[in-house]
Amino acid sequence: MVELKKIDNLTWKIEKTEKMNVPVAVFASEKLLEKIKQDDTIKQAMNMASLPGVLKNVVVCPDAHQGYGACIGGVCAFDVEKGVISPGEIGFDINCSVRLLKTNLTRKDFEGREKEIVHSLFRSVPSGVGRGGKIKLDNKKIDEVLIGGAEWVVNQGYGTKEDLLHIEENGKMKGADPKNVSQRAKGRGMNQLGSLGAGNHFLDVLEVSEVFNKEVASVFGLSEGQVVIMIHCGSRGLGHQVASDYIKLMEKEYGTKNLPDRDLINAPIKSELGKKYYSAMAAAANFAFANKQLITHWVREDLKHYFLDLKAEVVYDICHNIAKFEKHNVEGEDKDVLVMRKGATRSFGSGREEVSEDYREVGQPVLIPGSMGTSSYVLVGTKKAEELTFGSTAHGAGRVKSRVQAKKDLTFEEAKKDMERRGVFVEFGLNKGMVEESPYSYKDIDEVVNVSDELGIGKKVVKLKPFLVVIG
């Protein structure tokens, strides 16, 4: 039985064992910790702590749950010279992430037209497994997307230069090399640009229901009663194929003999294979940025049919499932490290050059979506997060039920009635999506966000209440 040492009400520590190179720090309330302990999250975090070159401690965020190899909600930093890069610590849906748009609309503007508008949005933004986007790419163009990301999309006339200012990496990760992305991966992405996908990917229209910090909310351009739009999606089949390709290549090159879990296969960061994977991951991340930029365009175009004077500006676009070279203080020394966040959100405080210039005085916006039908939140990054969690916090509510279990415990009719009770209008591709993504499948988003706020690794700015939801 693993001993979790209580440090304070929200911090728990697993001391280093023989096989671990660093301890594990779990940030959760007692209520959330009980949920986390119901699956293999802790075991996976300990496995993550055994990889070469890992620094300080493995971080487990309050929304953590079991994943493939590494836990979702897990953060690790690695020594650039001695460390490794692992597809399992980044995730299959590379740069699965969230974008928030602020509008000049209020909830009242939608009254009586909710069903019509949510249906129109569903038709305008392709969703579902295998569903293609409206733009078809050839080999030349997909390579351009993999290098240019959201910037490429804007240059084609889908969006504005201002959109790019509020995206991590300005929507274009450096170091992307399409030559290191397989033709099979490119083939899977060629007809999927501008599509939402399935699973937990969604498009929400929400109202700012509560403001916790007026000063920071004002900097982000958010106010009570305002309607905002949240888009959650990733790199679709292309990113998944990149992860699959490099897992096989790393297994062939290095084997799995000494691994605590074969899904944590890895390559040294400085190795030829490690460099190739990073460049392919960056390319997949750029595909995801481009994907959300196109969806943003489809949303704007659709809503203009209803609101002629519509303004829908990007507040922020944040990454999950990503590796980034960053500078962090490790044991009193500022070091360049590789941070891998799997189902975790960057939460940088004021002054960091990575934060968009017009937010730099207050810190980075942090977007934490709830489950279908529950509230979402905007937080602001902090210096405390940089000290405790390599500048990271939760990325959502975090599952407590597998999709299989959800379908056993809830019927479609029950899920539908629950949304009606909540006053949420939902459009969906398949009945199972309503069941699998219901709030009963997830942790309590309010609890997750309160832990982040109380710890200081992401402070609450505004609360968002959904009223239109499109799911894949």
C-alpha positions in Angstrom: 0.0 0.0 0.0 1.4 3.4 -1.0 1.8 5.9 1.8 0.5 9.4 1.0 2.1 11.8 3.5 -0.1 14.7 4.3 1.8 18.0 4.0 -1.2 20.3 4.4 -5.0 20.1 3.6 -4.3 20.3 -0.2 -0.8 18.8 -0.6 0.2 15.1 -0.3 3.6 13.5 -0.9 4.8 10.1 -2.0 8.4 9.7 -0.9 11.0 8.5 -3.3 11.4 4.7 -3.4 14.3 2.6 -4.8 12.8 2.7 -8.3 11.8 6.4 -8.2 14.3 9.2 -9.0 12.1 11.9 -7.4 9.1 12.1 -5.1 5.5 12.6 -6.2 3.5 15.7 -5.1 -0.3 15.3 -5.3 -2.4 18.5 -5.1 -6.0 17.7 -4.1 -8.6 18.1 -1.4 -9.4 14.9 0.6 -12.6 14.6 -1.4 -10.7 14.7 -4.7 -7.9 12.5 -3.4 -10.5 9.7 -2.7 -11.5 9.9 -6.4 -7.9 9.9 -7.6 -7.2 6.8 -5.5 -10.0 4.8 -7.2 -7.8 4.1 -10.3 -4.1 3.7 -11.1 -3.3 7.4 -11.1 -0.9 7.2 -8.1 0.8 4.1 -9.5 1.3 5.8 -12.9 2.7 9.0 -11.2 5.2 6.8 -9.4 6.2 5.2 -12.7 6.7 8.6 -14.2 9.0 9.5 -11.3 11.3 6.6 -12.3 12.2 7.9 -15.7 15.8 9.1 -16.3 16.5 12.8 -15.8 13.2 13.7 -14.1 13.6 16.7 -11.8 12.3 17.8 -8.4 9.1 15.9 -8.3 6.2 14.6 -10.4 3.2 16.9 -10.1 -0.4 15.4 -9.9 -3.1 18.0 -10.5 -6.4 18.0 -8.7 -8.3 16.7 -11.8 -6.0 13.8 -12.3 -7.1 10.3 -13.4 -5.7 7.2 -15.0 -4.4 7.5 -18.6 -2.2 5.4 -20.9 1.3 5.1 -19.3 1.2 8.5 -17.6 -1.7 9.8 -15.6 -3.8 12.6 -17.1 -3.3 15.6 -14.9 0.4 14.8 -14.6 3.3 17.2 -15.0 7.0 16.4 -15.2 10.2 18.4 -15.9 13.3 16.8 -17.3 16.9 17.8 -17.4 17.6 18.7 -21.1 21.0 16.9 -21.1 20.1 13.7 -19.1 16.3 13.5 -19.5 14.0 11.8 -21.9 10.9 12.6 -24.0 7.9 10.2 -23.9 4.8 10.2 -26.1 3.0 8.6 -23.1 3.7 11.6 -20.9 2.3 14.0 -23.6 -0.7 12.0 -24.8 -2.1 10.8 -28.1 -4.3 13.8 -28.8 -1.3 16.2 -29.1 -2.2 19.8 -28.1 -5.8 18.9 -27.2 -6.6 22.3 -25.9 -9.1 25.1 -25.2 -9.8 28.4 -26.9 -12.1 31.1 -25.4 -13.8 33.9 -27.4 -15.4 36.9 -25.9 -18.4 38.5 -27.6 -20.4 41.7 -27.5 -23.6 39.6 -26.8 -25.6 38.8 -23.7 -27.8 35.8 -22.8 -30.9 37.8 -23.6 -29.8 38.0 -27.2 -30.3 34.3 -27.6 -33.7 34.0 -25.8 -36.2 32.0 -27.9 -33.6 31.1 -30.5 -31.5 28.6 -28.5 -32.5 25.5 -30.4 -32.2 27.1 -33.8 -28.7 28.5 -33.0 -27.2 25.4 -31.4 -28.4 23.4 -34.3 -26.9 25.9 -36.8 -23.6 25.7 -34.9 -23.7 21.9 -35.0 -24.1 22.0 -38.8 -21.4 24.6 -39.3 -18.7 22.9 -37.3 -18.1 19.3 -38.4 -17.8 16.8 -35.5 -17.5 13.1 -34.9 -15.0 10.3 -35.4 -13.7 10.4 -38.9 -15.7 13.4 -39.9 -13.9 15.7 -42.2 -13.5 19.4 -42.3 -14.6 21.8 -45.0 -11.0 22.4 -46.3 -9.2 19.6 -48.1 -5.4 19.7 -48.1 -2.8 18.2 -50.5 0.7 17.2 -49.5 2.1 20.7 -50.0 -0.6 22.4 -48.1 -0.6 20.1 -45.1 3.2 20.6 -44.7 2.5 24.4 -44.7 -0.1 23.9 -41.9 2.3 21.7 -39.9 4.9 24.6 -40.0 2.6 27.6 -39.9 -0.2 26.5 -37.5 -2.9 29.2 -36.9 -0.8 31.8 -38.7 -1.2 29.8 -41.9 -5.0 29.7 -41.5 -5.1 33.5 -40.8 -3.0 34.1 -44.0 -5.6 32.2 -46.0 -8.2 34.7 -44.8 -9.7 32.8 -41.9 -9.3 35.2 -39.0 -7.2 38.2 -38.1 -3.6 38.9 -37.0 -5.0 39.9 -33.6 -6.2 36.3 -33.1 -2.6 35.1 -33.0 -1.6 37.5 -30.2 -3.6 35.5 -27.6 -2.5 32.0 -28.5 0.3 30.1 -26.7 3.3 30.3 -29.0 1.3 32.7 -31.1 -0.3 29.6 -32.6 2.9 28.4 -34.2 5.3 26.2 -32.3 8.9 26.5 -33.4 10.9 23.4 -34.3 8.1 21.7 -36.3 9.4 19.6 -39.2 6.9 17.9 -41.5 9.6 15.5 -42.8 9.3 13.8 -39.4 5.6 13.3 -39.7 4.6 10.1 -41.5 2.5 10.1 -44.7 -0.1 8.0 -42.8 -0.4 10.7 -40.2 -0.6 13.4 -42.8 -3.2 11.4 -44.6 -5.4 11.2 -41.5 -5.2 15.0 -41.1 -5.7 16.1 -44.7 -9.5 16.2 -44.6 -10.0 16.9 -40.9 -8.8 20.5 -40.6 -11.6 22.6 -39.1 -13.4 19.8 -37.4 -14.3 19.3 -33.8 -13.9 15.5 -33.4 -15.6 13.3 -30.9 -15.2 12.1 -27.3 -14.9 15.0 -24.9 -14.4 17.6 -27.6 -17.0 20.4 -27.5 -18.2 23.8 -28.5 -19.9 25.7 -25.6 -21.7 29.0 -25.6 -21.7 30.4 -22.0 -22.6 33.4 -19.9 -20.2 35.0 -17.5 -22.2 34.3 -14.3 -19.8 35.5 -11.6 -16.7 37.7 -11.4 -14.2 37.0 -8.7 -11.5 39.5 -9.7 -12.8 42.6 -11.5 -9.3 44.0 -12.2 -8.0 40.9 -14.0 -11.4 40.2 -15.6 -11.2 43.7 -17.1 -7.7 43.1 -18.5 -9.0 39.9 -20.1 -12.0 41.8 -21.5 -14.6 39.9 -19.5 -17.6 41.1 -17.5 -20.7 39.7 -15.8 -23.6 38.9 -18.2 -21.3 38.7 -21.2 -21.6 35.7 -23.6 -18.4 33.8 -24.4 -17.6 30.8 -26.6 -15.3 27.9 -25.6 -13.8 25.5 -28.1 -12.1 22.3 -27.0 -10.4 20.1 -29.6 -7.0 18.9 -30.7 -4.9 17.5 -33.5 -7.4 14.8 -34.5 -6.2 11.7 -36.2 -2.9 13.3 -37.2 -1.7 13.8 -33.6 -2.9 10.3 -32.6 -0.9 8.8 -35.5 2.2 10.8 -34.6 2.1 9.4 -31.1 1.5 5.8 -32.4 4.3 6.1 -34.9 6.9 7.2 -32.4 5.9 4.7 -29.7 6.7 2.0 -32.2 10.0 3.6 -33.3 11.1 4.1 -29.7 10.2 0.5 -28.8 12.3 -0.7 -31.8 15.2 1.5 -30.9 15.3 1.2 -27.1 13.1 -1.7 -26.1 10.8 -1.9 -23.1 12.8 -4.2 -20.8 13.7 -1.7 -18.0 10.4 0.3 -18.1 7.9 0.3 -15.3 5.2 0.4 -18.0 5.7 -0.2 -21.7 3.4 2.8 -22.4 6.2 5.0 -20.9 8.5 4.2 -23.8 10.9 7.1 -24.4 14.0 8.4 -26.0 16.7 10.7 -24.7 15.8 14.3 -25.5 19.2 14.9 -27.2 19.0 11.7 -29.3 18.2 11.7 -33.0 14.9 9.9 -32.3 14.1 12.2 -29.4 14.6 15.3 -31.6 12.5 13.9 -34.4 9.6 13.1 -32.1 9.7 16.6 -30.6 9.6 18.1 -34.1 6.7 15.9 -35.1 4.9 16.7 -31.9 5.4 20.4 -32.6 4.0 19.9 -36.1 0.9 18.1 -34.7 0.5 20.9 -32.1 0.5 23.4 -35.0 -2.2 21.3 -36.8 -4.3 21.7 -33.6 -3.8 25.4 -33.5 -4.8 25.7 -37.1 -7.8 23.4 -36.4 -9.2 25.7 -33.7 -8.5 28.8 -35.8 -10.7 27.4 -38.6 -13.4 26.4 -36.1 -13.3 30.0 -34.8 -13.9 31.2 -38.3 -16.9 28.9 -38.9 -18.4 30.0 -35.5 -18.0 33.7 -36.4 -19.5 33.2 -39.8 -22.5 31.2 -38.5 -23.3 33.6 -35.7 -23.2 36.6 -38.0 -26.4 35.2 -39.6 -28.1 35.9 -36.2 -26.1 38.9 -35.0 -25.0 41.3 -37.7 -22.8 43.4 -35.4 -21.1 40.3 -33.8 -17.7 40.7 -32.3 -16.0 37.5 -31.2 -12.4 38.0 -30.2 -9.8 35.5 -28.9 -9.3 35.8 -25.1 -6.7 33.0 -25.0 -5.9 29.6 -26.5 -4.1 27.2 -24.1 -2.3 23.9 -24.7 -2.8 20.5 -23.0 -0.9 17.4 -24.0 2.3 19.1 -24.9 6.1 19.3 -24.2 7.8 22.6 -24.0 11.3 23.9 -23.3 11.0 26.4 -20.4 13.1 27.9 -17.7 12.3 27.0 -14.1 13.9 27.2 -10.8 15.0 23.8 -9.6 16.6 23.5 -6.2 17.6 27.2 -6.2 19.0 27.2 -9.8 17.3 28.5 -12.9 17.5 25.8 -15.5 16.3 25.1 -19.0 14.1 22.1 -18.7 11.6 20.1 -20.9 8.2 20.2 -19.2 5.6 17.6 -20.3 2.0 18.4 -19.4 -0.5 15.6 -20.0 -4.0 16.9 -19.4 -2.6 19.9 -17.5 -2.6 23.6 -18.2 0.3 26.1 -18.2 -0.3 28.7 -15.4 2.4 31.3 -15.7 2.3 34.4 -13.5 3.1 38.0 -14.3 6.3 39.0 -16.1 7.0 35.8 -18.1 7.9 36.6 -21.7 5.8 33.6 -22.8 2.6 35.4 -21.7 0.9 37.6 -24.3 2.1 41.2 -23.9 -1.2 42.7 -22.9 -1.7 40.2 -20.1 1.9 40.1 -18.9 1.3 42.5 -16.0 -1.3 40.2 -14.4 -0.4 36.7 -15.7 -1.7 34.2 -18.2 -5.4 33.4 -18.6 -6.0 29.8 -17.5 -9.1 28.1 -19.0 -10.6 25.2 -17.1 -13.7 23.8 -18.7 -16.3 21.8 -16.7 -18.2 18.8 -18.0 -21.2 19.1 -20.3 -23.8 21.1 -18.4 -21.6 22.3 -15.5 -19.7 25.6 -15.1 -16.4 26.4 -16.6 -13.8 28.9 -15.2 -11.2 31.4 -16.3 -8.3 31.7 -13.8 -5.1 33.6 -13.9 -1.6 32.1 -13.7 0.6 32.8 -10.7 4.2 32.9 -9.5 3.1 30.3 -6.9 2.4 27.9 -9.7 5.9 28.5 -11.0 7.3 27.5 -7.6 5.0 24.5 -6.9 4.0 22.9 -10.2 6.4 24.1 -12.9 3.8 26.7 -13.7 0.9 24.3 -14.1 -2.7 23.6 -12.9 -5.7 21.5 -13.8 -7.1 21.3 -17.3 -10.7 20.3 -16.5 -13.0 18.4 -14.2 -11.3 15.0 -14.8 -13.1 11.8 -15.4 -14.3 9.5 -12.6 -16.1 7.0 -14.8 -14.9 5.4 -17.9 -17.0 5.7 -21.0 -18.0 2.1 -20.7 -19.0 2.5 -17.0 -20.9 5.7 -17.9 -23.1 3.9 -20.4 -23.9 1.2 -17.7 -24.9 3.8 -15.1 -26.9 6.3 -17.2 -29.4 6.0 -20.0 -29.6 8.5 -22.9 -33.1 9.6 -21.7 -31.7 10.3 -18.2 -28.8 12.3 -19.6 -31.1 14.3 -21.9 -33.6 15.1 -19.0 -30.6 16.2 -16.8 -29.6 18.7 -19.5 -33.1 20.0 -19.7 -33.3 20.5 -15.9 -30.0 22.5 -16.1 -31.4 24.7 -18.9 -28.8 23.6 -21.3 -29.6 23.2 -25.0 -27.4 20.3 -26.4 -26.8 19.2 -30.0 -24.9 15.9 -30.4 -23.7 13.5 -33.0 -24.4 10.2 -31.3 -26.6 9.4 -28.3 -23.6 7.8 -26.5 -21.9 11.3 -26.4 -24.7 12.6 -24.2 -24.1 9.7 -21.8 -20.3 9.5 -21.8 -19.9 13.3 -21.3 -22.6 13.8 -18.7 -21.6 15.6 -15.5 -21.9 12.3 -13.6 -18.9 11.0 -15.4 -16.6 13.8 -14.1 -15.3 15.2 -10.8 -16.8 18.3 -9.3 -15.4 21.2 -11.3 -16.0 23.6 -8.5 -13.9 21.5 -6.1 -11.1 21.2 -8.7 -11.0 24.9 -9.3 -11.3 25.8 -5.6 -8.2 23.6 -4.9 -6.3 25.5 -7.6 -7.4 28.8 -6.1 -6.7 28.0 -2.5 -3.2 26.6 -3.3 -2.5 29.7 -5.4 -1.5 27.7 -8.6 -4.3 29.4 -10.6 -6.5 32.1 -9.1 -10.2 32.5 -10.0 -11.2 35.3 -12.3 -14.7 34.5 -13.6 -17.2 31.6 -13.6 -19.0 30.7 -16.9 -22.4 29.0 -17.1 -23.2 27.1 -20.3 -26.5 27.3 -22.2 -25.6 26.0 -25.6 -23.5 22.9 -26.1 -22.3 21.1 -29.2 -20.6 17.7 -28.6 -19.0 15.3 -31.1 
